[in-house]
Amino acid sequence: MILEVSANSVASALAAQAGGAGRVELCAALELGGLTPSHATIAMARERVRIPLYVLIRPRAGDFLYDDDECEAMRRDIETCVALGCDGVVLGALDADGDVDMERCYGLIAAAGHIGVTFHRAFDLASDPHRALGDVIALGCERVLTSGGQASAMEGAPLIRELIAQAHGRISIMPGAGVTDRNIAALAAATGAHEIHASAKRQLPSGMRHQPPRLGDMQGGELRSDVEQVRALVRAMQP
């Protein structure tokens, strides 16, 4: 069993590593579902993280229907990840009908070259998950991150189990969304998955003594992956 932790900073990535995670998905803006982190964040994480490091390639929040400029930005971000020595990238694109955009995805995967590729939760917005899985397998991705098309992976467990059976070992199906140490064992049992994705995050208290009134949306501590939460997840995954 492998725990992948979605880490929104270098500090979160190091917490994931210290807690026993098997892989980090590095991103920014978890509150928006995750966006591509900065060049400096990727470089610093690569220098300090020794477990496999995958980087989320997502230029904006919202849907996964991208134009040419957005795809060019993603391609350049992928090239940065390759140059910095990352182990993989996490990407995905759909067309307006909810099918995997094979042409755009092929271009992005070509930019990744020899490093690994995970297809992210754009998959959960696909109009036909079984057809989408066939397309992602054809793209050559290593794994799919999915909640089974539901708000949480536990709710989507029946579909995730179907997808694992359909994949028949050709690709890893990795459940994610709403995963905690209280449900991770049940999720693994319900789906048969061997990789599970979680953020293991908590909000830190702000260190600011000066807190102007009426600006609460600009204040508060950061969200960060927590070592003890990661450890609890890893323990709960063990048979």
MIDO-278927 format. One line per field, with one value per atom (N, C-alpha, C, O): atom name; z, x, y; residue in one letter. Coordinates in pm, whole numbers. Each point is the difference from the previous one (the first is absolute). Last residue first. Layout:
bake = c(CA, ...) .
up = c(Z, ...) .
east = c(X, ...) .
north = c(Y, ...) .
kolro = c(a, ...) .
This chain:
bake = c(N, CA, C, O, N, CA, C, O, N, CA, C, O, N, CA, C, O, N, CA, C, O, N, CA, C, O, N, CA, C, O, N, CA, C, O, N, CA, C, O, N, CA, C, O, N, CA, C, O, N, CA, C, O, N, CA, C, O, N, CA, C, O, N, CA, C, O, N, CA, C, O, N, CA, C, O, N, CA, C, O, N, CA, C, O, N, CA, C, O, N, CA, C, O, N, CA, C, O, N, CA, C, O, N, CA, C, O, N, CA, C, O, N, CA, C, O, N, CA, C, O, N, CA, C, O, N, CA, C, O, N, CA, C, O, N, CA, C, O, N, CA, C, O, N, CA, C, O, N, CA, C, O, N, CA, C, O, N, CA, C, O, N, CA, C, O, N, CA, C, O, N, CA, C, O, N, CA, C, O, N, CA, C, O, N, CA, C, O, N, CA, C, O, N, CA, C, O, N, CA, C, O, N, CA, C, O, N, CA, C, O, N, CA, C, O, N, CA, C, O, N, CA, C, O, N, CA, C, O, N, CA, C, O, N, CA, C, O, N, CA, C, O, N, CA, C, O, N, CA, C, O, N, CA, C, O, N, CA, C, O, N, CA, C, O, N, CA, C, O, N, CA, C, O, N, CA, C, O, N, CA, C, O, N, CA, C, O, N, CA, C, O, N, CA, C, O, N, CA, C, O, N, CA, C, O, N, CA, C, O, N, CA, C, O, N, CA, C, O, N, CA, C, O, N, CA, C, O, N, CA, C, O, N, CA, C, O, N, CA, C, O, N, CA, C, O, N, CA, C, O, N, CA, C, O, N, CA, C, O, N, CA, C, O, N, CA, C, O, N, CA, C, O, N, CA, C, O, N, CA, C, O, N, CA, C, O, N, CA, C, O, N, CA, C, O, N, CA, C, O, N, CA, C, O, N, CA, C, O, N, CA, C, O, N, CA, C, O, N, CA, C, O, N, CA, C, O, N, CA, C, O, N, CA, C, O, N, CA, C, O, N, CA, C, O, N, CA, C, O, N, CA, C, O, N, CA, C, O, N, CA, C, O, N, CA, C, O, N, CA, C, O, N, CA, C, O, N, CA, C, O, N, CA, C, O, N, CA, C, O, N, CA, C, O, N, CA, C, O, N, CA, C, O, N, CA, C, O, N, CA, C, O, N, CA, C, O, N, CA, C, O, N, CA, C, O, N, CA, C, O, N, CA, C, O, N, CA, C, O, N, CA, C, O, N, CA, C, O, N, CA, C, O, N, CA, C, O, N, CA, C, O, N, CA, C, O, N, CA, C, O, N, CA, C, O, N, CA, C, O, N, CA, C, O, N, CA, C, O, N, CA, C, O, N, CA, C, O, N, CA, C, O, N, CA, C, O, N, CA, C, O, N, CA, C, O, N, CA, C, O, N, CA, C, O, N, CA, C, O, N, CA, C, O, N, CA, C, O, N, CA, C, O, N, CA, C, O, N, CA, C, O, N, CA, C, O, N, CA, C, O, N, CA, C, O, N, CA, C, O, N, CA, C, O, N, CA, C, O, N, CA, C, O, N, CA, C, O, N, CA, C, O, N, CA, C, O, N, CA, C, O, N, CA, C, O, N, CA, C, O, N, CA, C, O, N, CA, C, O, N, CA, C, O, N, CA, C, O, N, CA, C, O, N, CA, C, O, N, CA, C, O, N, CA, C, O, N, CA, C, O, N, CA, C, O, N, CA, C, O, N, CA, C, O, N, CA, C, O, N, CA, C, O, N, CA, C, O, N, CA, C, O, N, CA, C, O, N, CA, C, O, N, CA, C, O, N, CA, C, O, N, CA, C, O, N, CA, C, O, N, CA, C, O, N, CA, C, O, N, CA, C, O, N, CA, C, O, N, CA, C, O, N, CA, C, O, N, CA, C, O, N, CA, C, O, N, CA, C, O, N, CA, C, O, N, CA, C, O, N, CA, C, O, N, CA, C, O, N, CA, C, O, N, CA, C, O, N, CA, C, O, N, CA, C, O, N, CA, C, O, N, CA, C, O, N, CA, C, O, N, CA, C, O, N, CA, C, O, N, CA, C, O, N, CA, C, O, N, CA, C, O, N, CA, C, O, N, CA, C, O, N, CA, C, O, N, CA, C, O, N, CA, C, O, N, CA, C, O, N, CA, C, O, N, CA, C, O, N, CA, C, O, N, CA, C, O, N, CA, C, O, N, CA, C, O, N, CA, C, O, N, CA, C, O, N, CA, C, O, N, CA, C, O, N, CA, C, O, N, CA, C, O, N, CA, C, O, N, CA, C, O, N, CA, C, O, N, CA, C, O, N, CA, C, O, N, CA, C, O, N, CA, C, O, N, CA, C, O, N, CA, C, O, N, CA, C, O, N, CA, C, O, N, CA, C, O, N, CA, C, O, N, CA, C, O, N, CA, C, O, N, CA, C, O) .
up = c(707, 25, 145, 39, -199, 14, 33, 75, -123, -125, 17, -83, 437, -27, -128, -16, 143, 93, -33, 2, -250, -35, 92, -46, 138, -125, -35, -37, 400, 34, -123, 9, -67, 73, 33, -12, -178, -98, 66, -53, 332, -81, -106, -26, 289, 80, -76, 13, -213, 16, 73, -43, -261, 139, 17, -40, -365, 34, 136, 33, -141, -18, 33, 94, -163, -1, -25, -90, 325, -122, 22, 112, 185, -27, -126, -56, 143, 41, -41, -90, -169, 118, 34, -70, -265, -35, 114, -9, 39, -112, -45, -78, 430, 41, -113, 21, 69, -107, 30, -30, 323, -129, -115, -116, 550, -13, -144, -79, 214, -25, -9, -57, 305, -78, -25, 82, 132, -53, -93, -103, 291, 116, -45, 66, -331, -1, 130, 40, -194, 89, 8, 69, -171, -54, 105, 119, -140, 52, -62, -27, -249, 108, 52, -76, -170, -8, 121, 114, -373, 107, -16, -62, -242, 30, 123, 40, -353, 139, 52, 67, -519, 23, 143, 23, -372, 105, 15, -44, -260, -3, 110, 15, -153, 47, 17, 43, -265, 20, 41, -57, -32, 63, 17, 61, -106, -47, 78, 118, -83, -43, -50, -62, 257, -140, -51, -119, 573, -88, -147, -87, 433, -5, -100, -71, 151, -65, -14, -105, 347, -142, -77, -108, 576, -60, -150, -78, 322, -5, -66, -81, 155, -105, -10, -111, 422, -107, -102, -92, 490, 47, -109, 29, -92, 65, 51, 30, -452, 132, 59, -58, -434, 63, 133, 7, -379, 127, 76, 82, -555, 37, 128, 4, -364, 73, 16, -84, -135, 60, 74, 59, -480, 132, 55, -50, -337, 33, 145, 91, -498, 140, 16, -54, -387, 55, 145, 34, -282, -104, 48, -57, 296, 18, -103, 9, -6, -4, 1, -74, 31, -29, -7, -80, 208, -143, -36, -106, 560, -72, -150, -67, 334, 28, -72, -54, 36, -83, 22, -95, 363, -139, -90, -88, 533, -7, -143, -49, 136, 4, -10, -70, 108, -134, -3, -96, 518, -93, -143, -64, 407, 9, -97, -58, 169, -134, -4, -107, 516, -74, -139, -52, 309, 62, -71, -22, -105, -54, 64, -66, 19, 75, -61, -66, -148, 82, 83, 32, -491, 113, 82, -27, -355, -48, 109, -28, 96, -50, -43, 0, 139, 112, -41, 73, -273, -15, 133, 88, -406, 130, -14, -87, -201, -3, 145, 82, -352, 95, -27, -71, -217, 104, 89, 42, -578, 137, 97, -23, -479, 65, 140, 51, -402, 10, 63, -18, -7, -132, 0, -77, 467, -19, -135, -9, 95, 83, -8, 0, -223, -65, 80, -57, 237, -118, -70, -48, 402, 49, -116, 0, -95, 37, 49, -32, -54, -125, 29, -64, 433, -55, -134, -25, 250, 66, -57, -3, -206, 9, 61, -70, 41, -20, 11, 38, 233, -130, -11, 99, 285, -78, -137, -80, 391, 66, -70, 31, -174, -28, 59, -60, 155, -119, -38, -56, 406, 19, -106, 15, -143, 124, -4, -86, -123, -50, 122, 77, -113, 62, -66, -21, -111, -20, 72, -21, 0, 17, -19, 11, -273, 138, 6, -102, -305, 73, 140, 64, -396, -37, 84, 1, -18, 121, -29, 89, -438, 68, 125, 41, -276, -78, 65, 0, 176, 40, -78, 54, -166, 133, 45, 59, -472, -5, 134, 8, -35, -65, -6, 24, 133, 98, -61, 67, -346, 94, 101, 35, -343, -70, 96, -3, 165, -31, -65, 32, 308, -119, -38, 48, 215, 14, -131, -108, 213, -35, 27, 2, 40, 116, -32, 82, -374, 19, 117, 26, -175, 45, 24, 70, -7, -101, 51, 111, 202, -59, -115, -9, 328, -80, -61, -41, 423, -60, -77, 33, 334, -100, -46, 38, 278, 17, -88, 22, 6, -2, 7, -28, 180, -82, 6, 76, 125, -37, -92, -73, 104, 67, -51, -112, -9, 49, 78, 81, -334, 142, 62, 116, -575, 16, 146, 27, -132, -55, 27, 46, 67, 91, -47, 81, -362, 121, 97, 57, -435, -37, 118, 19, 34, -3, -35, 62, -83, 139, 8, 86, -511, 53, 146, 42, -247, -62, 55, 29, 103, 64, -57, 74, -274, 135, 73, 69, -488, -15, 138, 25, -43, -26, -19, 41, 11, 125, -19, 88, -469, 88, 133, 51, -368, -44, 93, 30, 202, -133, -30, 80, 252, -13, -143, -96, 486, -143, -29, 34, 399, -60, -152, -71, 508, -78, -64, 25, 403, -89, -77, 47, 126, 60, -102, -108, -58, 58, 68, -22, -193, -6, 67, 25, 32, -15, 7, 106, -13, -114, -27, -69, 501, -64, -110, 22, 159, 5, -75, -113, 395, -118, 16, 111, 124, -4, -134, -105, 459, -133, 7, 83, 312, -53, -137, -33, 283, -51, -48, -73, 152, 15, -68, -116, 106, 139, 21, 104, -533, 72, 133, 46, -307, -62, 72, 12, 122, 39, -58, 68, -196, 140, 48, 75, -516, 12, 144, 23, -111, -59, 20, 40, 93, 88, -52, 77, -344, 119, 95, 58, -443, -37, 124, 18, 84, -65, -33, 56, -37, 90, -79, -119, -45, -18, 95, 6, 161, -121, -9, 95, 210, -40, -133, -97, 362, -62, -51, -56, 299, -133, -72, -119, 550, 19, -134, -2, 27, 26, 14, -34, -132, 6, 15, -83, -108, 72, 10, -70, 20, -64, 75, 95, -136, 36, -78, -121, 295, -113, 41, 86, 98, 16, -134, -104, 361, -114, 34, 77, 240, -104, -120, -80, 634, -130, -102, 11, 473, -58, -129, -42, 340, 52, -59, 47, -188, 139, 58, 87, -524, 2, 142, 22, -76, -59, 5, 34, 97, 100, -50, 75, -373, 100, 113, 54, -382, -62, 100, 5, 124, -4, -60, 48, -46, 137, 4, 74, -484, 35, 140, 23, -253, 25, 24, 11, -70, -62, 25, -23, -26, 83, -69, -116, 130, -76, 86, 98, -76, 69, -92, -63, 44, -65, 72, 25, 103, 28, -76, 18, -79, -12, 32, -54, 120, 0, 0, 76) .
east = c(-214, -95, 11, -72, 168, 68, -101, -95, -8, 4, 58, -22, 6, -133, -6, -87, 489, -31, -132, -11, 129, 87, -27, -8, -218, -48, 82, -55, 198, -124, -59, -49, 428, 34, -124, 0, -64, 57, 34, -31, -114, -111, 51, -64, 384, -73, -121, -33, 297, 77, -82, -3, -218, 40, 67, -55, -53, -4, 64, 101, -324, 124, -23, -72, -154, -31, 130, 76, -73, 1, -55, 1, -165, 120, -15, -108, -141, -6, 126, 73, -320, 78, -15, -70, -169, 141, 92, 121, -602, 28, 145, 45, -224, 22, 34, 70, -144, 83, 32, 109, -353, -70, 85, -39, 314, -138, -49, 55, 471, -99, -141, -20, 468, -108, -107, -90, 621, -85, -103, 36, 275, -61, -95, -99, 268, -17, -62, -107, 195, 100, -11, 78, -462, 79, 98, -31, -145, -36, 90, 118, -228, 86, -51, -60, -197, 28, 81, -39, 44, -67, 35, 102, -87, 32, -72, -104, 148, 47, 34, 101, -244, 74, 53, 101, -193, -60, 83, 115, -184, 43, -72, -122, 277, -105, 59, 115, -27, 54, -117, -108, 23, 131, 74, 107, -662, 109, 128, -4, -465, 112, 118, 90, -544, 39, 101, 3, -184, -117, 38, -78, 413, -74, -115, -27, 279, 84, -75, 7, -220, 7, 84, -39, 17, -127, -2, -55, 425, 0, -128, 3, 39, 90, 3, 8, -256, -69, 94, -47, 184, -118, -68, -74, 450, 45, -117, 16, -114, 56, 48, -22, -178, 65, 61, 74, -325, -63, 61, -66, 226, -106, -66, -63, 327, 35, -123, -90, 307, -108, 55, 108, 100, 34, -116, -23, 177, -112, 20, -3, 353, -41, -115, 4, 121, 20, -47, -89, 84, 65, 34, 86, -329, 144, 72, 122, -604, 62, 153, 68, -470, 141, 80, 93, -553, 16, 147, 45, -153, -23, 19, 60, -36, 116, -15, 97, -458, 110, 126, 74, -455, -26, 117, 40, -26, 23, -24, 75, -175, 145, 32, 94, -545, 53, 151, 53, -263, -48, 53, 41, 72, 68, -54, 80, -192, 26, 62, 39, -134, -127, 17, -90, 476, -85, -135, -53, 360, 35, -84, -31, -171, 106, 25, -87, -212, 66, 112, 96, -207, -79, 78, 118, 35, -102, -89, -102, 490, -113, -116, -115, 545, -92, -118, -98, 635, -144, -73, 43, 454, -49, -149, -41, 393, -110, -35, -19, 495, -110, -105, 23, 361, 26, -120, -26, 11, 16, 24, -42, -39, 120, 24, 112, -480, 99, 130, 104, -481, 60, 105, 97, -350, 91, 71, 120, -453, 117, 102, 120, -535, 81, 127, 107, -422, 65, 89, 108, -369, 109, 73, 123, -509, 114, 117, 115, -523, 67, 123, 104, -359, 58, 70, 108, -347, 127, 64, 122, -437, -7, 131, 101, -167, -140, -20, -108, 487, -21, -144, -61, 290, -94, -28, -73, 389, -130, -106, -118, 582, -68, -141, -91, 405, -80, -81, -109, 438, -145, -84, -122, 627, -61, -153, -60, 493, -115, -83, -45, 593, -128, -108, 20, 516, -118, -120, -34, 636, -133, -112, 20, 464, -49, -145, -68, 349, 22, -59, -1, -186, 110, 3, -95, -186, 48, 113, 80, -317, 92, 59, 111, -442, 124, 103, 119, -551, 75, 131, 101, -399, 53, 86, 107, -334, 102, 66, 122, -488, 117, 114, 116, -532, 70, 123, 104, -388, 71, 79, 113, -376, 103, 80, 123, -500, 116, 112, 117, -518, 53, 132, 107, -545, 142, 47, -21, -491, 91, 143, 29, -438, 34, 81, 9, -164, -98, 31, -71, 359, -126, -109, -98, 604, -63, -137, -40, 489, -122, -45, 39, 436, -76, -120, 10, 451, -124, -67, 15, 442, -63, -133, -36, 522, -140, -81, 1, 549, -95, -141, -24, 566, -118, -83, 30, 409, -28, -121, -13, 373, -118, -27, 38, 325, 18, -117, 19, 62, 35, 13, 38, -171, 133, 46, 119, -561, 98, 142, 86, -437, 6, 101, 74, -160, 70, 16, 108, -371, 142, 86, 111, -575, 46, 149, 75, -285, 15, 49, 82, -183, 123, 23, 113, -512, 114, 131, 93, -490, 15, 121, 77, -196, 50, 24, 101, -302, 141, 62, 114, -572, 75, 149, 85, -378, 8, 80, 77, -165, 95, 16, 111, -432, 138, 101, 104, -561, 29, 149, 75, -426, 110, 17, -27, -301, -8, 98, -26, -105, 122, -5, 61, -299, -11, 134, 102, -60, -115, 6, 55, 379, -112, -113, 5, 511, -106, -102, -4, 403, 30, -102, 28, 193, -136, 11, 30, 273, 2, -144, -76, 381, -128, 16, 58, 326, -44, -132, -14, 338, -80, -56, -32, 431, -62, -69, 65, 159, -44, -83, -89, 428, -99, -46, 23, 279, 66, -96, 40, 4, -89, 64, 39, 164, -11, -85, 10, 86, 129, -11, 97, -485, 83, 135, 54, -349, -51, 87, 28, 70, 36, -49, 69, -186, 144, 41, 81, -534, 36, 148, 38, -189, -54, 36, 41, 72, 85, -48, 81, -341, 128, 87, 60, -580, 100, 126, 24, -501, 82, 104, 20, -522, 143, 79, -24, -458, 51, 149, 60, -543, 139, 32, -74, -342, 13, 139, 25, -157, -59, 5, -27, 216, -137, -74, -123, 590, -87, -146, -91, 535, -143, -90, -88, 552, -30, -151, -72, 429, -93, 0, 76, 147, 26, -93, -15, 29, -52, 12, -75, 348, -57, -55, 63, 46, 15, -65, -96, 121, 79, 25, 89, -157, -68, 92, 122, -34, 2, -77, -26, 137, -109, -8, -78, 395, 29, -106, 30, -96, 115, 28, 21, -352, -43, 111, -23, 127, -83, -50, -4, 240, 91, -78, 45, -292, 68, 94, 8, -219, -95, 64, -24, 278, -20, -96, 23, 41, 118, -16, 31, -487, 118, 118, -16, -434, -16, 116, -12, -120, 74, 2, 40, -282, -7, 56, -62, 169, -49, 5, 102, -125, 46, -62, -121, 221, -72, 66, 119, -139, 74, -93, -110, 160, -83, 87, 95) .
north = c(-367, -112, -48, -93, 610, -127, -112, 22, 454, -76, -140, -87, 414, -53, -83, -85, 314, -109, -66, -122, 501, -112, -118, -114, 515, -61, -122, -104, 360, -70, -69, -113, 389, -124, -82, -122, 546, -92, -133, -106, 448, -51, -97, -102, 319, -99, -55, -117, 464, -124, -107, -115, 501, -19, -136, -103, 508, -143, -19, 63, 408, -74, -146, -32, 574, -143, -75, 36, 462, -79, -141, -51, 489, -79, -83, -13, 499, -139, -75, 43, 394, -33, -148, -73, 339, 15, -44, 18, -6, -89, 8, -84, 366, -138, -94, -99, 602, -57, -146, -49, 364, 5, -54, 15, 142, -45, 12, 77, -163, 105, -57, -107, -59, -61, 106, 15, -113, 106, -63, -58, -224, 67, 111, 29, -497, 145, 51, -46, -416, 60, 150, 66, -476, 110, 51, 5, -521, 132, 107, -24, -426, 47, 134, 77, -505, 143, 42, -24, -469, 74, 147, 33, -549, 140, 50, -53, -368, -3, 140, 20, -225, 124, 10, 67, -512, 83, 127, 6, -513, 139, 78, -12, -536, 91, 139, 16, -555, 135, 88, -10, -437, -16, 133, 4, -200, 86, -26, -37, -149, -84, 79, -56, 193, 20, -101, -32, 44, 13, 6, -39, 25, -125, 5, -97, 489, -100, -132, -64, 401, 35, -102, -43, 8, -39, 29, -77, 223, -145, -51, -93, 558, -46, -152, -54, 370, -73, -65, -68, 323, -73, -80, -94, 393, -123, -83, -118, 424, 24, -132, -107, 363, -115, 42, 98, 151, -30, -116, -63, 78, 96, -46, -106, -231, 120, 87, -3, -513, 79, 122, -5, -284, 53, 83, 111, -508, 88, 44, -83, -116, 7, 99, 111, -427, 134, -4, -78, -319, 81, 141, 66, -437, 11, 85, 17, -79, -132, 9, -71, 396, 25, -129, -10, 0, 29, 18, -45, -9, -125, 21, -84, 461, -85, -133, -53, 349, 48, -84, -27, -58, -38, 39, -76, 221, -146, -51, -84, 531, -20, -149, -39, 165, 23, -22, -55, 13, -103, 19, -97, 429, -130, -105, -73, 563, -51, -137, -47, 276, -1, -61, -65, 120, -101, -8, -109, 445, -131, -111, -99, 597, -68, -136, -57, 346, 101, -59, 70, -322, 48, 102, 24, -302, 92, 57, 62, -346, -77, 88, -43, 198, -19, -86, -11, 45, 17, -17, -74, 64, 46, 28, 78, -410, 97, 33, -90, -114, -12, 108, 97, -175, -101, -24, -113, 271, 50, -115, -113, 121, -51, 53, -9, 57, 108, -48, 63, -352, 17, 111, -6, -60, -113, 13, -23, 329, 30, -114, 24, -79, 104, 30, 16, -317, -57, 100, -35, 190, -85, -66, -8, 261, 85, -83, 30, -246, 38, 86, -16, -93, -123, 27, -53, 405, -36, -127, -11, 400, -147, -49, -10, 472, -39, -150, -46, 344, -65, -49, -41, 253, 78, -61, 58, -240, -4, 84, -12, 0, -127, -3, -58, 397, 31, -124, 10, -22, -13, 68, 8, -178, 48, -4, -66, -227, 76, 41, -85, -25, -32, 85, 120, -278, 85, -60, -117, 101, -58, 101, 121, -81, 2, -50, -7, 67, -125, 0, -105, 465, -89, -126, -78, 505, -65, -98, -31, 258, 92, -63, 35, -270, 1, 92, -30, 24, -119, -11, -46, 393, 22, -119, 18, -52, 103, 25, 17, -314, -58, 101, -34, 186, -83, -66, -10, 264, 87, -84, 34, -273, 76, 87, 0, -250, -83, 81, -19, 118, 69, -66, 37, -253, 33, 64, -55, 118, -109, 45, 119, 154, -81, -123, -91, 461, -106, -91, -97, 457, 59, -102, 29, -192, 83, 45, -36, -72, -53, 88, 117, -247, 97, -72, -116, 65, -48, 112, 117, -282, 85, -60, -111, 81, -37, 95, 121, -322, 111, -55, -118, -58, -8, 126, 92, -158, -138, -12, -98, 524, -55, -141, -35, 373, -136, -56, -91, 520, 4, -139, -14, 80, 58, -1, -13, -130, -94, 51, -75, 360, -114, -104, -57, 426, 43, -117, -20, -50, 3, 46, -50, 68, -139, -6, -75, 491, -42, -144, -33, 202, 61, -37, -22, -121, -68, 56, -76, 285, -130, -74, -62, 468, 24, -132, -15, -7, 39, 26, -37, -48, -124, 31, -79, 440, -75, -129, -39, 298, 69, -74, -12, -148, -22, 66, -60, -69, 54, -18, -55, -252, 95, 49, -73, -181, 29, 113, 116, -313, -53, 9, -80, 389, -124, -37, 65, 239, -16, -129, -100, 407, -72, -13, 60, -31, 84, -90, -121, -53, 142, 91, 117, -627, 55, 151, 54, -509, 92, 44, -69, -165, 26, 104, 106, -457, 139, 15, -47, -351, 31, 141, 42, -378, 133, 21, 6, -425, 45, 128, 15, -60, -94, 51, 116, 144, -119, -107, -91, 663, -116, -121, 7, 434, -44, -125, -64, 305, -4, -72, -60, 140, -104, -12, -110, 452, -131, -112, -98, 537, -23, -136, -69, 205, -19, -31, -91, 200, -129, -29, -110, 530, -103, -139, -88, 460, -9, -109, -72, 166, -60, -19, -106, 124, 85, -79, -108, -153, 82, 80, -22, -150, -21, 89, 120, -255, 64, -29, -50, -105, -20, 66, -14, 34, -132, -29, -107, 499, 7, -134, -9, 70, 46, 17, 9, -120, -115, 41, -76, 314, 34, -122, -23, -110, 124, 9, -71, -376, 91, 133, 18, -566, 139, 92, -13, -514, 78, 146, 47, -509, 134, 47, -14, -498, 90, 133, 5, -359, -65, 89, -27, 142, -10, -66, 7, 108, -133, -16, -113, 510, -82, -139, -83, 419, -36, -92, -82, 258, -90, -49, -119, 445, -127, -103, -116, 551, -65, -134, -98, 368, -56, -69, -101, 327, -115, -67, -122, 522, -111, -125, -110, 505, -47, -118, -96, 316, -79, -57, -117, 204, 83, -93, -121, -42, 132, 94, 121, -682, 96, 136, 11, -529, 124, 112, 40, -586, 119, 120, 28, -605, 122, 118, 2, -546, 123, 113, 27, -592, 125, 116, 9, -588, 119, 125, 10) .
kolro = c(p, p, p, p, q, q, q, q, m, m, m, m, a, a, a, a, r, r, r, r, v, v, v, v, l, l, l, l, a, a, a, a, r, r, r, r, v, v, v, v, q, q, q, q, e, e, e, e, v, v, v, v, d, d, d, d, s, s, s, s, r, r, r, r, l, l, l, l, e, e, e, e, g, g, g, g, g, g, g, g, q, q, q, q, m, m, m, m, d, d, d, d, g, g, g, g, l, l, l, l, r, r, r, r, p, p, p, p, p, p, p, p, q, q, q, q, h, h, h, h, r, r, r, r, m, m, m, m, g, g, g, g, s, s, s, s, p, p, p, p, l, l, l, l, q, q, q, q, r, r, r, r, k, k, k, k, a, a, a, a, s, s, s, s, a, a, a, a, h, h, h, h, i, i, i, i, e, e, e, e, h, h, h, h, a, a, a, a, g, g, g, g, t, t, t, t, a, a, a, a, a, a, a, a, a, a, a, a, l, l, l, l, a, a, a, a, a, a, a, a, i, i, i, i, n, n, n, n, r, r, r, r, d, d, d, d, t, t, t, t, v, v, v, v, g, g, g, g, a, a, a, a, g, g, g, g, p, p, p, p, m, m, m, m, i, i, i, i, s, s, s, s, i, i, i, i, r, r, r, r, g, g, g, g, h, h, h, h, a, a, a, a, q, q, q, q, a, a, a, a, i, i, i, i, l, l, l, l, e, e, e, e, r, r, r, r, i, i, i, i, l, l, l, l, p, p, p, p, a, a, a, a, g, g, g, g, e, e, e, e, m, m, m, m, a, a, a, a, s, s, s, s, a, a, a, a, q, q, q, q, g, g, g, g, g, g, g, g, s, s, s, s, t, t, t, t, l, l, l, l, v, v, v, v, r, r, r, r, e, e, e, e, c, c, c, c, g, g, g, g, l, l, l, l, a, a, a, a, i, i, i, i, v, v, v, v, d, d, d, d, g, g, g, g, l, l, l, l, a, a, a, a, r, r, r, r, h, h, h, h, p, p, p, p, d, d, d, d, s, s, s, s, a, a, a, a, l, l, l, l, d, d, d, d, f, f, f, f, a, a, a, a, r, r, r, r, h, h, h, h, f, f, f, f, t, t, t, t, v, v, v, v, g, g, g, g, i, i, i, i, h, h, h, h, g, g, g, g, a, a, a, a, a, a, a, a, a, a, a, a, i, i, i, i, l, l, l, l, g, g, g, g, y, y, y, y, c, c, c, c, r, r, r, r, e, e, e, e, m, m, m, m, d, d, d, d, v, v, v, v, d, d, d, d, g, g, g, g, d, d, d, d, a, a, a, a, d, d, d, d, l, l, l, l, a, a, a, a, g, g, g, g, l, l, l, l, v, v, v, v, v, v, v, v, g, g, g, g, d, d, d, d, c, c, c, c, g, g, g, g, l, l, l, l, a, a, a, a, v, v, v, v, c, c, c, c, t, t, t, t, e, e, e, e, i, i, i, i, d, d, d, d, r, r, r, r, r, r, r, r, m, m, m, m, a, a, a, a, e, e, e, e, c, c, c, c, e, e, e, e, d, d, d, d, d, d, d, d, d, d, d, d, y, y, y, y, l, l, l, l, f, f, f, f, d, d, d, d, g, g, g, g, a, a, a, a, r, r, r, r, p, p, p, p, r, r, r, r, i, i, i, i, l, l, l, l, v, v, v, v, y, y, y, y, l, l, l, l, p, p, p, p, i, i, i, i, r, r, r, r, v, v, v, v, r, r, r, r, e, e, e, e, r, r, r, r, a, a, a, a, m, m, m, m, a, a, a, a, i, i, i, i, t, t, t, t, a, a, a, a, h, h, h, h, s, s, s, s, p, p, p, p, t, t, t, t, l, l, l, l, g, g, g, g, g, g, g, g, l, l, l, l, e, e, e, e, l, l, l, l, a, a, a, a, a, a, a, a, c, c, c, c, l, l, l, l, e, e, e, e, v, v, v, v, r, r, r, r, g, g, g, g, a, a, a, a, g, g, g, g, g, g, g, g, a, a, a, a, q, q, q, q, a, a, a, a, a, a, a, a, l, l, l, l, a, a, a, a, s, s, s, s, a, a, a, a, v, v, v, v, s, s, s, s, n, n, n, n, a, a, a, a, s, s, s, s, v, v, v, v, e, e, e, e, l, l, l, l, i, i, i, i, m, m, m, m) .
